[in-house]
């Protein structure tokens, strides 16, 4: 989850798996915002956005996994 009111250049998602392994996605903020959920009109916090693990594992977001060199 992230707050779309707080713009930045990059956003990082880190998942710790049950077996202890880590997976990370370093995504340009504009790409993350474009691929995040769109809050409904009755949501109390419409600035809170999220990206599901399923979306992170598919194109175009999967291209940003382990993107520590910050390729756009």
For each residue, the residues with C-beta under 8 A, 3 or more apart:
1: 48 49 50
2: 6 11 32 36 48 49 50
3: 6 47 48 49
4: 7 33 36 47 48 49
5: 47
6: 2 3
7: 4 29
8: 11 29
9: 28 29
10: 26 27 28 29 70
11: 2 8 26 27 28 29 32
12: 24 25 26 27
13: 24 25 27 51 56
14: 22 23 24
15: 22 23 24 53
16: 20 21 22
17: 20 21 22 23
18:
19:
20: 16 17
21: 16 17
22: 14 15 16 17
23: 14 15 17 65 66
24: 12 13 14 15 65 66 68
25: 12 13 56 61 64 65 66 67
26: 10 11 12 64 66 67 68 70
27: 10 11 12 13 31 32 61 64 67
28: 9 10 11 31 32 64 72
29: 7 8 9 10 11 32 33
30: 33 34
31: 27 28 34 35 60 61 64
32: 2 11 27 28 29 35 36 49 51
33: 4 29 30 36 49
34: 30 31
35: 31 32 51 55 60 61
36: 2 4 32 33 49 50 51
37: 49 50 51 52
38:
39: 43 45 46 47 48 49
40: 43
41:
42:
43: 39 40 46 48
44:
45: 39 48
46: 39 43
47: 3 4 5 39
48: 1 2 3 4 39 43 45
49: 1 2 3 4 32 33 36 37 39
50: 1 2 36 37
51: 13 32 35 36 37 55 56 61
52: 37 55 56
53: 15 56 57
54: 57 58
55: 35 51 52 58 61
56: 13 25 51 52 53 61 62 65
57: 53 54 61 62
58: 54 55 61 62
59: 62 63
60: 31 35 63 64
61: 25 27 31 35 51 55 56 57 58 64
62: 56 57 58 59 65
63: 59 60 67
64: 25 26 27 28 31 60 61 67
65: 23 24 25 56 62
66: 23 24 25 26
67: 25 26 27 63 64 70 71
68: 24 26
69:
70: 10 26 67
71: 67
72: 28
